[in-house]
Amino acid sequence: MNKATIIAAFYNKIDYLKLVLAGFERQTTKEFELIIADDGSAENVVAEIIKLKSSYSFPIKHIWQEDKGFRKNKILNYAITKAESDYLIFIDADCVPHRGFVEGHLNFSEKNISLSGRRVNLSEKITSVLSEQNVREGYLEKNFFKQAVDGIFGESLDVEKGIYLRNKLFLSLFNKKNRGLLGCNFSLFKNDLIKINGFDERYEAPSIGEDSDVQFRLELSGVKIKSINHIAVQYHLFHKLQERPQRNLALFDEVQKSKLAFTPFGLTK
């Protein structure tokens, strides 16, 4: 049995998905399965995913739901039910993993702990030169200097978060401060997520619902958030920022006032 299930939230951008899968192809451990949690991609995209699924050295599942607007939390809940592993790692399918990404999450995994990594936000310029081939060859990890120069001129952002460390002393220094959970880069044991009934499906817009809300309810249930900065490294491919509507904030305010860890609008209803 695989040690982890990667759950990758996805919608339509097949070119980015291929880069992400190329990053998982070069992981230092292959003891994982990957579920593409598809929030209603077009028919031609689905057909292409079905063709490419068998091209990788790790098992890939594709689950899909009808496109009725942004329903990321709903498809993530469905993916949880299809996960065969006890340990879950959540990503977005526009975030290419460092080769030590899965191993980092697994090495620090603990019950009642949710691990939170970080990501480099790549510029349009650097994103445009990426290919499946050069990602498989480690282009992103070998070209930190190019990213740093790009960052100085205000294009790529958070480049320092791409520094990958193995020294335990340095790791402890960089991770003394706990940071917020990122929906594109966090992990935990499945049972810890089941305790809060998974993701709240009332969030039907980007932001808050897949991270801030989950963190708040996990902490209410006794699960601690632990930073693994410089361990679980990702490279976020460039795209225009999505709108962050007010209704998510209003809903999260309700959740915080209720102080209920278990959502009635999650895995089971």
Contacts in CASP RR format, 6 or more apart in sequence:
PFRMAT RR
TARGET T0000
AUTHOR 0000-0000-0000
METHOD contacts of the structure
MODEL  1
MNKATIIAAFYNKIDYLKLVLAGFERQTTKEFELIIADDGSAENVVAEII
KLKSSYSFPIKHIWQEDKGFRKNKILNYAITKAESDYLIFIDADCVPHRG
FVEGHLNFSEKNISLSGRRVNLSEKITSVLSEQNVREGYLEKNFFKQAVD
GIFGESLDVEKGIYLRNKLFLSLFNKKNRGLLGCNFSLFKNDLIKINGFD
ERYEAPSIGEDSDVQFRLELSGVKIKSINHIAVQYHLFHKLQERPQRNLA
LFDEVQKSKLAFTPFGLTK
1 84 0 8 1.000
1 85 0 8 1.000
2 31 0 8 1.000
2 32 0 8 1.000
2 33 0 8 1.000
2 59 0 8 1.000
2 84 0 8 1.000
2 85 0 8 1.000
3 29 0 8 1.000
3 31 0 8 1.000
3 32 0 8 1.000
3 85 0 8 1.000
3 87 0 8 1.000
3 106 0 8 1.000
4 31 0 8 1.000
4 32 0 8 1.000
4 33 0 8 1.000
4 85 0 8 1.000
4 87 0 8 1.000
4 88 0 8 1.000
4 89 0 8 1.000
4 102 0 8 1.000
4 105 0 8 1.000
4 106 0 8 1.000
4 187 0 8 1.000
5 32 0 8 1.000
5 33 0 8 1.000
5 34 0 8 1.000
5 35 0 8 1.000
5 83 0 8 1.000
5 84 0 8 1.000
5 85 0 8 1.000
5 87 0 8 1.000
5 88 0 8 1.000
5 89 0 8 1.000
6 24 0 8 1.000
6 32 0 8 1.000
6 33 0 8 1.000
6 34 0 8 1.000
6 35 0 8 1.000
6 89 0 8 1.000
6 91 0 8 1.000
6 102 0 8 1.000
7 35 0 8 1.000
7 37 0 8 1.000
7 76 0 8 1.000
7 79 0 8 1.000
7 80 0 8 1.000
7 83 0 8 1.000
7 88 0 8 1.000
7 89 0 8 1.000
7 90 0 8 1.000
7 91 0 8 1.000
8 17 0 8 1.000
8 20 0 8 1.000
8 34 0 8 1.000
8 35 0 8 1.000
8 36 0 8 1.000
8 37 0 8 1.000
8 91 0 8 1.000
8 92 0 8 1.000
8 93 0 8 1.000
9 37 0 8 1.000
9 39 0 8 1.000
9 72 0 8 1.000
9 75 0 8 1.000
9 76 0 8 1.000
9 90 0 8 1.000
9 91 0 8 1.000
9 92 0 8 1.000
9 93 0 8 1.000
9 184 0 8 1.000
9 210 0 8 1.000
10 17 0 8 1.000
10 36 0 8 1.000
10 37 0 8 1.000
10 38 0 8 1.000
10 39 0 8 1.000
10 41 0 8 1.000
10 92 0 8 1.000
10 93 0 8 1.000
11 38 0 8 1.000
11 39 0 8 1.000
11 40 0 8 1.000
11 41 0 8 1.000
11 93 0 8 1.000
12 40 0 8 1.000
12 41 0 8 1.000
12 42 0 8 1.000
12 45 0 8 1.000
13 93 0 8 1.000
13 94 0 8 1.000
13 239 0 8 1.000
14 41 0 8 1.000
14 45 0 8 1.000
14 48 0 8 1.000
14 49 0 8 1.000
16 93 0 8 1.000
16 94 0 8 1.000
16 237 0 8 1.000
17 36 0 8 1.000
17 49 0 8 1.000
17 93 0 8 1.000
18 52 0 8 1.000
18 132 0 8 1.000
19 96 0 8 1.000
19 130 0 8 1.000
19 131 0 8 1.000
19 132 0 8 1.000
19 135 0 8 1.000
19 237 0 8 1.000
20 91 0 8 1.000
20 93 0 8 1.000
20 94 0 8 1.000
20 95 0 8 1.000
20 96 0 8 1.000
20 97 0 8 1.000
21 34 0 8 1.000
21 52 0 8 1.000
21 56 0 8 1.000
21 60 0 8 1.000
21 132 0 8 1.000
22 96 0 8 1.000
22 132 0 8 1.000
22 133 0 8 1.000
22 135 0 8 1.000
22 136 0 8 1.000
23 96 0 8 1.000
23 97 0 8 1.000
23 99 0 8 1.000
23 135 0 8 1.000
23 136 0 8 1.000
24 32 0 8 1.000
24 34 0 8 1.000
24 56 0 8 1.000
24 58 0 8 1.000
24 97 0 8 1.000
24 102 0 8 1.000
25 56 0 8 1.000
25 57 0 8 1.000
25 58 0 8 1.000
25 136 0 8 1.000
26 99 0 8 1.000
26 135 0 8 1.000
26 136 0 8 1.000
26 138 0 8 1.000
27 58 0 8 1.000
27 97 0 8 1.000
27 99 0 8 1.000
27 100 0 8 1.000
27 101 0 8 1.000
27 102 0 8 1.000
27 103 0 8 1.000
28 99 0 8 1.000
28 100 0 8 1.000
28 102 0 8 1.000
28 103 0 8 1.000
29 102 0 8 1.000
29 103 0 8 1.000
29 106 0 8 1.000
30 57 0 8 1.000
30 58 0 8 1.000
31 102 0 8 1.000
31 106 0 8 1.000
32 58 0 8 1.000
32 85 0 8 1.000
32 89 0 8 1.000
32 102 0 8 1.000
33 58 0 8 1.000
33 59 0 8 1.000
33 60 0 8 1.000
33 61 0 8 1.000
33 83 0 8 1.000
33 84 0 8 1.000
33 85 0 8 1.000
34 58 0 8 1.000
34 59 0 8 1.000
34 60 0 8 1.000
34 61 0 8 1.000
35 60 0 8 1.000
35 61 0 8 1.000
35 62 0 8 1.000
35 63 0 8 1.000
35 79 0 8 1.000
35 82 0 8 1.000
35 83 0 8 1.000
36 49 0 8 1.000
36 60 0 8 1.000
36 61 0 8 1.000
36 62 0 8 1.000
36 63 0 8 1.000
36 93 0 8 1.000
37 63 0 8 1.000
37 72 0 8 1.000
37 75 0 8 1.000
37 76 0 8 1.000
37 78 0 8 1.000
37 79 0 8 1.000
38 46 0 8 1.000
38 49 0 8 1.000
38 62 0 8 1.000
38 63 0 8 1.000
38 64 0 8 1.000
38 65 0 8 1.000
38 75 0 8 1.000
39 65 0 8 1.000
39 67 0 8 1.000
39 69 0 8 1.000
39 70 0 8 1.000
39 71 0 8 1.000
39 72 0 8 1.000
39 74 0 8 1.000
39 75 0 8 1.000
40 64 0 8 1.000
40 65 0 8 1.000
40 66 0 8 1.000
40 67 0 8 1.000
40 75 0 8 1.000
41 49 0 8 1.000
41 64 0 8 1.000
41 67 0 8 1.000
46 62 0 8 1.000
46 64 0 8 1.000
49 62 0 8 1.000
50 62 0 8 1.000
53 60 0 8 1.000
53 62 0 8 1.000
54 60 0 8 1.000
61 82 0 8 1.000
63 75 0 8 1.000
63 78 0 8 1.000
63 79 0 8 1.000
63 82 0 8 1.000
65 71 0 8 1.000
65 74 0 8 1.000
65 75 0 8 1.000
65 78 0 8 1.000
69 204 0 8 1.000
70 204 0 8 1.000
70 205 0 8 1.000
70 206 0 8 1.000
71 201 0 8 1.000
71 204 0 8 1.000
72 203 0 8 1.000
72 206 0 8 1.000
72 210 0 8 1.000
73 199 0 8 1.000
73 200 0 8 1.000
73 201 0 8 1.000
73 203 0 8 1.000
73 204 0 8 1.000
73 209 0 8 1.000
73 210 0 8 1.000
73 266 0 8 1.000
74 199 0 8 1.000
74 201 0 8 1.000
76 90 0 8 1.000
76 199 0 8 1.000
76 210 0 8 1.000
77 198 0 8 1.000
77 199 0 8 1.000
77 201 0 8 1.000
77 266 0 8 1.000
77 267 0 8 1.000
80 88 0 8 1.000
80 190 0 8 1.000
80 193 0 8 1.000
80 194 0 8 1.000
80 198 0 8 1.000
80 267 0 8 1.000
81 267 0 8 1.000
83 190 0 8 1.000
85 190 0 8 1.000
86 189 0 8 1.000
86 190 0 8 1.000
86 191 0 8 1.000
87 105 0 8 1.000
87 106 0 8 1.000
87 109 0 8 1.000
87 187 0 8 1.000
87 188 0 8 1.000
87 189 0 8 1.000
87 190 0 8 1.000
88 187 0 8 1.000
88 188 0 8 1.000
88 189 0 8 1.000
88 190 0 8 1.000
88 193 0 8 1.000
89 102 0 8 1.000
89 105 0 8 1.000
89 186 0 8 1.000
89 187 0 8 1.000
90 183 0 8 1.000
90 184 0 8 1.000
90 185 0 8 1.000
90 186 0 8 1.000
90 187 0 8 1.000
90 210 0 8 1.000
91 97 0 8 1.000
91 184 0 8 1.000
91 185 0 8 1.000
91 234 0 8 1.000
92 183 0 8 1.000
92 184 0 8 1.000
92 236 0 8 1.000
94 236 0 8 1.000
94 237 0 8 1.000
94 239 0 8 1.000
95 119 0 8 1.000
95 184 0 8 1.000
95 185 0 8 1.000
95 234 0 8 1.000
95 235 0 8 1.000
95 236 0 8 1.000
95 237 0 8 1.000
96 130 0 8 1.000
96 135 0 8 1.000
96 140 0 8 1.000
96 234 0 8 1.000
96 235 0 8 1.000
96 237 0 8 1.000
97 233 0 8 1.000
97 234 0 8 1.000
97 235 0 8 1.000
98 140 0 8 1.000
98 141 0 8 1.000
98 162 0 8 1.000
98 164 0 8 1.000
98 232 0 8 1.000
98 233 0 8 1.000
98 234 0 8 1.000
98 235 0 8 1.000
99 138 0 8 1.000
99 141 0 8 1.000
100 164 0 8 1.000
100 233 0 8 1.000
101 232 0 8 1.000
101 233 0 8 1.000
101 234 0 8 1.000
104 228 0 8 1.000
104 231 0 8 1.000
104 232 0 8 1.000
105 115 0 8 1.000
105 187 0 8 1.000
105 228 0 8 1.000
105 232 0 8 1.000
107 231 0 8 1.000
108 115 0 8 1.000
108 226 0 8 1.000
108 228 0 8 1.000
108 231 0 8 1.000
109 115 0 8 1.000
109 187 0 8 1.000
109 189 0 8 1.000
110 226 0 8 1.000
111 189 0 8 1.000
111 191 0 8 1.000
111 192 0 8 1.000
112 192 0 8 1.000
112 222 0 8 1.000
112 223 0 8 1.000
112 224 0 8 1.000
113 188 0 8 1.000
113 223 0 8 1.000
113 224 0 8 1.000
113 225 0 8 1.000
113 226 0 8 1.000
114 181 0 8 1.000
114 186 0 8 1.000
114 187 0 8 1.000
114 188 0 8 1.000
114 192 0 8 1.000
114 215 0 8 1.000
114 218 0 8 1.000
114 223 0 8 1.000
114 224 0 8 1.000
114 225 0 8 1.000
114 226 0 8 1.000
115 186 0 8 1.000
115 187 0 8 1.000
115 188 0 8 1.000
115 226 0 8 1.000
115 227 0 8 1.000
115 228 0 8 1.000
115 232 0 8 1.000
116 178 0 8 1.000
116 179 0 8 1.000
116 180 0 8 1.000
116 181 0 8 1.000
116 182 0 8 1.000
116 185 0 8 1.000
116 186 0 8 1.000
116 225 0 8 1.000
116 226 0 8 1.000
116 227 0 8 1.000
116 228 0 8 1.000
117 182 0 8 1.000
117 185 0 8 1.000
117 186 0 8 1.000
117 227 0 8 1.000
117 228 0 8 1.000
117 229 0 8 1.000
117 231 0 8 1.000
117 232 0 8 1.000
117 233 0 8 1.000
117 234 0 8 1.000
118 158 0 8 1.000
118 161 0 8 1.000
118 162 0 8 1.000
118 179 0 8 1.000
118 182 0 8 1.000
118 185 0 8 1.000
118 227 0 8 1.000
118 229 0 8 1.000
118 230 0 8 1.000
118 232 0 8 1.000
118 233 0 8 1.000
118 234 0 8 1.000
119 158 0 8 1.000
119 161 0 8 1.000
119 182 0 8 1.000
119 184 0 8 1.000
119 185 0 8 1.000
119 233 0 8 1.000
119 234 0 8 1.000
119 235 0 8 1.000
119 236 0 8 1.000
120 147 0 8 1.000
120 156 0 8 1.000
120 157 0 8 1.000
120 158 0 8 1.000
120 159 0 8 1.000
120 161 0 8 1.000
120 162 0 8 1.000
120 233 0 8 1.000
120 234 0 8 1.000
120 235 0 8 1.000
120 236 0 8 1.000
121 156 0 8 1.000
121 157 0 8 1.000
121 158 0 8 1.000
121 236 0 8 1.000
121 238 0 8 1.000
122 147 0 8 1.000
122 156 0 8 1.000
122 235 0 8 1.000
122 236 0 8 1.000
122 237 0 8 1.000
122 238 0 8 1.000
123 150 0 8 1.000
123 151 0 8 1.000
123 154 0 8 1.000
123 155 0 8 1.000
123 156 0 8 1.000
123 238 0 8 1.000
124 155 0 8 1.000
124 238 0 8 1.000
125 150 0 8 1.000
125 155 0 8 1.000
126 146 0 8 1.000
126 147 0 8 1.000
126 150 0 8 1.000
126 155 0 8 1.000
126 156 0 8 1.000
126 238 0 8 1.000
127 237 0 8 1.000
127 238 0 8 1.000
128 238 0 8 1.000
130 139 0 8 1.000
130 140 0 8 1.000
130 237 0 8 1.000
140 147 0 8 1.000
140 235 0 8 1.000
141 164 0 8 1.000
144 159 0 8 1.000
144 162 0 8 1.000
144 163 0 8 1.000
147 156 0 8 1.000
147 159 0 8 1.000
147 162 0 8 1.000
148 159 0 8 1.000
150 156 0 8 1.000
150 159 0 8 1.000
151 157 0 8 1.000
151 159 0 8 1.000
161 229 0 8 1.000
161 230 0 8 1.000
161 233 0 8 1.000
162 230 0 8 1.000
162 233 0 8 1.000
162 235 0 8 1.000
163 230 0 8 1.000
163 233 0 8 1.000
164 230 0 8 1.000
164 231 0 8 1.000
164 233 0 8 1.000
165 171 0 8 1.000
165 174 0 8 1.000
165 230 0 8 1.000
165 231 0 8 1.000
170 230 0 8 1.000
171 230 0 8 1.000
171 231 0 8 1.000
174 229 0 8 1.000
174 230 0 8 1.000
175 226 0 8 1.000
175 227 0 8 1.000
175 228 0 8 1.000
175 229 0 8 1.000
175 230 0 8 1.000
175 231 0 8 1.000
177 227 0 8 1.000
178 225 0 8 1.000
178 226 0 8 1.000
178 227 0 8 1.000
179 225 0 8 1.000
179 227 0 8 1.000
179 229 0 8 1.000
180 211 0 8 1.000
180 212 0 8 1.000
180 215 0 8 1.000
180 225 0 8 1.000
180 227 0 8 1.000
181 211 0 8 1.000
181 212 0 8 1.000
181 214 0 8 1.000
181 215 0 8 1.000
181 218 0 8 1.000
181 225 0 8 1.000
182 211 0 8 1.000
183 210 0 8 1.000
183 211 0 8 1.000
183 214 0 8 1.000
184 234 0 8 1.000
184 236 0 8 1.000
185 232 0 8 1.000
185 234 0 8 1.000
186 211 0 8 1.000
187 232 0 8 1.000
188 218 0 8 1.000
188 223 0 8 1.000
192 218 0 8 1.000
192 221 0 8 1.000
192 223 0 8 1.000
193 214 0 8 1.000
193 218 0 8 1.000
194 267 0 8 1.000
195 221 0 8 1.000
195 223 0 8 1.000
195 261 0 8 1.000
195 262 0 8 1.000
196 214 0 8 1.000
196 217 0 8 1.000
196 218 0 8 1.000
196 220 0 8 1.000
196 221 0 8 1.000
196 261 0 8 1.000
196 262 0 8 1.000
196 263 0 8 1.000
197 262 0 8 1.000
197 263 0 8 1.000
197 264 0 8 1.000
197 266 0 8 1.000
197 267 0 8 1.000
197 268 0 8 1.000
198 214 0 8 1.000
198 263 0 8 1.000
198 266 0 8 1.000
198 267 0 8 1.000
199 209 0 8 1.000
199 210 0 8 1.000
199 213 0 8 1.000
199 214 0 8 1.000
199 263 0 8 1.000
199 266 0 8 1.000
200 209 0 8 1.000
200 213 0 8 1.000
200 217 0 8 1.000
200 251 0 8 1.000
200 255 0 8 1.000
200 263 0 8 1.000
200 265 0 8 1.000
200 266 0 8 1.000
201 265 0 8 1.000
201 266 0 8 1.000
202 251 0 8 1.000
202 265 0 8 1.000
203 209 0 8 1.000
203 210 0 8 1.000
203 213 0 8 1.000
203 248 0 8 1.000
203 251 0 8 1.000
205 243 0 8 1.000
205 244 0 8 1.000
205 245 0 8 1.000
205 247 0 8 1.000
205 248 0 8 1.000
206 242 0 8 1.000
206 243 0 8 1.000
206 244 0 8 1.000
206 248 0 8 1.000
207 242 0 8 1.000
207 244 0 8 1.000
207 248 0 8 1.000
208 248 0 8 1.000
208 249 0 8 1.000
208 251 0 8 1.000
208 252 0 8 1.000
209 248 0 8 1.000
209 252 0 8 1.000
212 252 0 8 1.000
213 252 0 8 1.000
213 255 0 8 1.000
215 225 0 8 1.000
216 252 0 8 1.000
216 255 0 8 1.000
216 256 0 8 1.000
217 255 0 8 1.000
217 260 0 8 1.000
217 261 0 8 1.000
217 262 0 8 1.000
217 263 0 8 1.000
218 225 0 8 1.000
218 261 0 8 1.000
219 225 0 8 1.000
220 259 0 8 1.000
220 260 0 8 1.000
220 261 0 8 1.000
221 261 0 8 1.000
221 262 0 8 1.000
255 263 0 8 1.000
END
